[in-house]
Every structure is written in C-alpha cells, then in structure tokens.
Amino acid sequence: MTLWYYVEHGQEQGPLSQDEILALLKKGRMTRQTLVWSEGMQDWARAGDCEAFFPSSASSAEKEGELPCPTEPPPLRLDPVPPEEEPTPPKTSSPKPQFVPRFSQAKLGPSTPWPRYFARSIDLGIFSVFCKVIGVLPGGLGMEAEDLWISMAMLLGYCFVEAGYLSIWQTTPGKALLGVHLQKKDGSPFRYAEALRRALRVFVRGFACGIPLLSLLAHWMAFQRLSERKKTSWDADGGFEVRQEPLGCGHMFLVLFCLLLLTTFVADP
C-alpha cells in the first residue's frame, strides 16, 4: 500500500493511505494546491498534479479498458532466442525530501504593527511616485473633494499592483526592505486571485476604503488586534502567516530616509 505525506500549516503530516488523502480532499482540509509526497517521487508536488488523486482523461480511459485487447495469440517467433541479459539492479527509491518552508520559524519572530505599517507606506510611496511620473497623480494633494477621490482611487489601484508583486516575487519592495515575510500556511506560492483578495481586505478593513476619519479608526482597530493577537483579520481569514526579521538602528534609519525621500517627491507640486 502506498503511503502519502502532505503539508498542512507549514508542517509535514502523515503517513496516510491514498483513501485517507482522498477523504481529506473531499472534506476540504486539502486542496489541489496542497503539497504531497510518496515513495518514488523526486520532490514534493501539488495534489492536483498527482494522478492518484486527480486522474487525467487518458489514464481514466486506460483504467476503464477502452484500449483494445488482442483476441488472438501473437505469431510464434522463429528467430533464435537472444541470450539472456544480465539482470539490472532494482531502482532504489529516492529518500523523502525534507519540506522546508520559505522562512524558518526559529529565525523570525511574530510580526509587529510598525514595521508592517512602514513597509506598506514605502510600497504606497513607490506607487505614488510611479503615478506622478506618468501624470496620473497631480502634485500637492490637499483635502479638496477631488483630491480625496484621487487618493481613494490610488489605494484601490494599488491592490492590483500588490497582488502582482506577491504572485510574481512572493513579497513587495517595502516588505523586503523591512524584513517582513508573508506566506500561506501550507507553504505554497501565492496565486494572483488569492493575493488580490488579501489586498482588497486590507483596503476595506485596514484603510476603510480611504475615507477620512474612518481610515484612522480602521488603522487603530487593526493596530490593536495585531498588538494583542499577533495577527490581522485579513491574514486570519485568508490563512496567511507573517513573520518579522529583527531590525537594527541602521536598518530603521535607511527606512526613514526612504520614506522621507518618497514623501518629498510626491508632495512636490
């Protein structure tokens, strides 16, 4: 009987039989993106790529006996029988590879509010500079109604940019600079739709869609939850884990300098 291992919440689980894995897939505890491994496989693979759980139409046809079977014995060979070949040694199966998450839990601590706030500020600053260069963002935004609508539209537009960052590079410039590491619990890479849903939750719950005063209230509520529970509501709902590298004084000075530079460029009319 073939035994299987799978990854759940960044941890290796198993061994389980094929029927037990299929039961987990039906219950929703596992998805096509869940990493699995069994003896004979070279490396971890997604469950959706394994014929044992999601057989292709070709393999299904073979199993159903659609391929024609011979009705008569094959013709007798009159050629001389070739000499018996040396038996080949049996192939040894490769050892089960160790599953290694993208970040090590031992080296990184839980995320804290301020590094994440500064990381997003840097990302939004870079996006604002890009918008100003292409002429979408006018210089010197104020509190007029038109300027507020532009700011809200930019916050919404950045959601699609952040989803692209995460689906391609698995991080954003601000998170990379501040050592903020974001990943899914099962360790699989981000898909664009998943990253976009997370970004939209941040836009609604963390920024209150950019509405003045309500945005400050949303910031305060997210700050309190992250300080007390070590996890935001959008990460808890989406099944994401966020960890933080230790930061030194020099690191923070570089971050503040980048923020000052971006703010100066965007505010310059």
N, C-alpha and C positions, 0 to 999 in steps of 0.2 A: 504494500500500500504506500502510495506517495504521500509524504508529509510536507506540509507547507508552513512557511513563516510569513508574517506580514508586519507592517509598521503602523502603529496607532499612537497618536500624540507624541511623535518623535521617538518612540520606544519600540524595540523589536518584540513581537509577540509570537507564540507558537511553541512547539509544532502542532498543527491541526490537520485533519484529513481534508480531502477535497470537498466532501459533503458539508463539513463544518464551515469551510470558507464560503461555499455557495449559500449556506444559511445566513451567514453574516452579510453577504451581498444583498440577499432578499430583505433582511431587516433594515438595511440602510446604514449599518455600522461600518461597512466598507463600500467604496465606490470604485469606478473604473480607474481612478487616479491613485488608488492605494497601492503602495509598493509591496510586491510579494516575491518570494524566492522558494525554490525547491531543489532537491538534489539533481545535479545535471545541468543547472543553469549557470552561466558565467557570471551574472551580476543580477542585482535587483531589477525588476521590471514592473510596469503598471499592470494591474489585474486585467484591465481592458485589452491588453496586448497578449494575454495568455489564452491559448486555445482551450485549456482545461475549463475555463470559466465562461469565455465568450467565443465559442467555435465559429469559424468562418463558414460561408456557404459551401466552399469547396470541401472542407473537411466533413461538413454535415452530409453532403452528398455521398461521400465515401462510406460514412458510417451507416447510411440508410440503404446501402447496397445498390446504388444507382449505376455503378460502374459494371459493365458486362462481365460475366464469369464464363470461362471456357466450358463448352458442353462435351468436348471430345478430348481424349488424352493427346498430348503433344506427340509429334512424329518421333520415332526412335532414331537416335543419333548413331550413325555408323562410324563416325570419326573415332580415332583412338582416344581413349580417355587420357586427358593430360595428367602428368604426375601430380601427386598430392602436394599442395603448397604448405609451406611452413605456417603453423597456426600463429596468427597475430595476437600479441598480448592484449588482454581486455583493457579497454579505456577506463582510466580511473576518473571518477567524477571530481570536479573541482571543489575545493572546500567552500563552505558557505561564507560569502564576503561579509565583512562587518559593516553594518549600517552606521554611517556617520552623519549626523545632522549638519546643516550648513553652519551652525555655530555651536560651540561647546558650552554646555550649561555651566561647567566648572569655571570657565574663564570670564563669563559675563554675568553681571548682576541684573536684578529686575530694573525695568525702565522707570525713570523719574520724570516728572512733568516738564521741568525747564529745558533739558536737552531736547526733548521732543518738540517743545514749542519753538525753540531756536532753529531746529532742523527744518520745521515747516516754514518758518519765517524766511530762511535762506532760499528754500525752494520757491516760495511765492515771490521773493525778490528777484530771483533769476527769471521767472516767468514774466514779471512786470517789466524787466529790462528788455526782454525779447519783444513784448507787446509795444513798448515805446519805440524800439528801433524800427519796427515795421509800420509804425504810425497808428496803431490801434489805440494806444493809451496816450492821452494828452498830458502835458506836463503840469505839475502843480494841482493835483486833485484836491478839492475842498469839500465842503459839506452841502453843496447845492444838490438838488434832486437828481440832476443829470449825472453828476459825478458819483452819487451813491449807486445809481443804476449801473454805471460802468464798473464800479468795484464789485458789485454782486455778480455781474456777468463774468468778470475775470475769475472770481472764486469758483464759479461753476465750470468755466472753461478749463481751469487748472485740474479739475477732477479727471478729465480725459487725458491730460498730459501725464499726471501721476500714474494712472493706470498703465500708460505706455512705458514709463520708467520701470515699474515693478514687473511687468510681463517680459521685458527685454533684459534688464540688468538686475532684477530682483532687489533693487534699492533705488534711492533718489540721491541727488547730489548732497542735499542737506543732511540726510541720514548717514551717508558715507563719511562726511566731514566730521560729524559729531559721534561717530561710533554707535549709532542706533541700528540694531539688527532686527529685521522683521521677516518672519517666515510663517508658513502654515504648520499646523500641529503635526500633520503626517509627513512633513519634510519635503513634499512635492513642490515643484516650481509653480509660480503664480501664472494663472491664465488671465487674459485681459478682462474678461467679464467679472471674474472674482475681484480683481484689483479695482475695477470701476465701481462695483457695489460698495466696497470698503470706502473708497474716496467719496462717494455720494453720501454715505452715512456720516462721514466726518463733516461734509458740507452742511448737512441738516442738523446733526446733533452737536457738533463742535463749534460751528460758526453761525448756527441759526439762519442759514442762507445769506449771511452778511447783513442782516437787518440791524441797524444801530440799536444800542442798549440791549436788545435781545441777544446779540452776539456776545456782549460782555458777560451776560448771565450764563450763556451756554459755555463760555470759556471757564467761568468759575465752577460750574457744576462738573465739567469734565476734569478740572484740576482736583476737586475734592474727591471724586471717585477714583482717579488714578493714584492719589496720595494714600487713600485708605485701602483700596482693593488691589492695587498694583496692576490694574487692567482697565481699559476704557470699555464703554458699552459696545462700540463698533468692533473692537477686537474680540470681545467675548462672544458676540453674536456671529461673527464670521469665522471663528475658530483660528485666530491668529495669535502668535506669540511674539512679544517684543522684549529684547534684552539690550543692555547698555554696557559699553566698554567704560572702564574708569578713565576720567578726563583729568589732565593736569592743568596747571595755570597757563602754560604756554599755549595749550590747545584752546582754552577758552578765550585767550587774548586774540588768537587768529580768527576765531568765530566772530567775536565782537567787531573786529576790524572788517571782516567781510560784510557783516550786517550794516555797518556804518557806510561802507563804500556803496552797497546796493541802494540803501535809503537815499544817499546823497544824489545818486544818478537818477533815481526815479522821481525824486521831489524837484529836481532842477527843471524849471519851465523851459 
